[in-house]
């Protein structure tokens, strides 16, 4: 049964508010703001989204995979995060929160991509690097440790692989 349009819009708006809280909070020295917003969004989605089991599965998959990807970029020096707590070589806590919130979009506002892996890859290819670029340019939440074309290509490729993978894993039936 299709989700009502307002629940999809609420999911999009909620995630964008969390993204803004995470990025602006980190860039302005208030890294706590993102995790508080993300926790609220995750709890609300789990309580009212109607897909609790699928959302918990998405959460369990997206957070470790996303944090691993961002931590690899941080450890390599390609990305330098503002408010890099607890360690500068790992993705900071506000990035963990952002991944938790992103997980809550996989079964809701991004669910239309689940049977369209090529579209998911294309959106990851384009939108992933744009988000980091906005975080760097507008909010100073991240700096690039390598020339801009290099990091944009690396982020594009990483997101083009990761988004379809997350969508696939989030909906794959659980092995018993």
N, C-alpha and C positions, 0 to 999 in steps of 0.2 A: 504494500500500500504506500503510495507516495506521501512524503512528509508535507504538512502544510507549509506554504511558502513563508509564513512568518517565523516558523522554527528554523528554517534555513537562513533567513535574514538575521534572526537573533544570533545564530551561531557565527555567521560572518562578522557581524558587528561586535559580538563579544570577543572573538579572537583578535580583531583589529584593535580593540581597546587594550587587551592584554599585551599585544605587540608594542603598542605605543607606551604603555606603562613600563615594560621591560627595557625598551630601547632608550626612551627619554629618562627613565629613572637611572639607568646605568650611566648615561652620558652626563647627567647632572649630579652625580654623587649620591643618588638615592637608590641603590641597587635593591633594597628591600621592597620597593614599590612593585616591581614585576612579579616576584614570587607571591606577594599578597594577592595581586590581581589574578594571577594564574590559578592560585588555589581556589579562589572564589569561582572562577569560570569552570574549573574542573569539577568542583563539588556541585555546582548548578547543573552542569551537563549530565553528570552521573545521576543526579536526583530527578531531573525533569526531561532528559533527552530521550528516554524510552528505549535506549539500547545499552543498558548498563554492562552486560557481559562483553559485548563487542567493544565498548569503549574501554573497559578495563584491559582487554586484550591489546587494543591499540596503544594504550598507555604503557603497558609492559614491553611493547616492541619499539615504539617510537622514541621513548626517552633514552634507552641505552644506545640504540643505533644512531640517533641524532647527536647525542652528547659525544659518542665516540668519533663521529665525523668532525664535529666542531673542535674536539680536543686534539685530533690529529692536525688540523689546521693551526691550532694554537701552539702545539708542541713543535711544529715545524717552523714557527715564526712567521708563517704566511698571514695569520690573523693575530692581532693583539687586542684583547678585549679590555674595555674600561671596567673598573670595579672587578678585577680579575681575582676574585676570591673563590675558593680557598688557595689555589695555586695558579700562577700565570701560565703554566704549561698545559692546563686543562681548561675546558669550557667552564666559565664561572656559573655560580648558582642561578643567576638570572637567565642564563641560556638553558639550564635544566628546566626552569619554570616555563620558558617559551616553548620548549619541546613538549612538555606536558600539555600545555594549552593547544599546541598544534595537533597533538594526538586526538584531541576532542573534535577536530574538524574532519577526520578521516571517514567517520561513519555518518557524518551530517552534511555540512556544506560541500565537502569534497567527495561525497559518495557517488556523485554522477560520473566520476572518473574511474570507478572500480572496474568497469568493463571496457575501459578505453586506455590501455597502458601507453599507447603512443601519444595520446593527448596529455596524459599525466606526465610523461617524459618531457614533452614540449613545454608544458607549464613550469615544470621544475627547471628546465634549461633556461627559461626566460625570467621567471619570477624569483627564483632562489637568489641569483646574483643581484637582482634589483633590490631585494630586501636588505642585503648586506651593504649595498651601495648607499641606500637611504640611511641606514644605521650609521654609516661612516660619515657621510657628507652632511647630513642635517643634524644629527644628534650626537656625534662624536662618541658613539658607543663602541666602536671598533676602528682600528687602524689597520692598514694593509702593509705587511712587511716585505712585499715584493711588488714589482711593477703592476699597475692596475690591470693591464690585459691578461697577465698570467693568473692573477687571483680570480678574475671574472671567468676565465675559461675553466679553471679548476672547480670553482663553485658551480658553474653551469653543468659540468659533467657529473659532479657529485650529486647534485639535485636531480638531474635527469635520470640517474640510476636509483636514487634513494626514494623518491616519491612513488614511482610505480611499485617498487619493492614493498614499501610500507602499506600501500593500498592492498596489494596481493596478500601479504602476511596477515593484515588486520581482518581479512574476510575468510582466509583459508580455514577449513574445518579443523577442529582440534583433534590431534591424534590421541587415541585412547590406549 
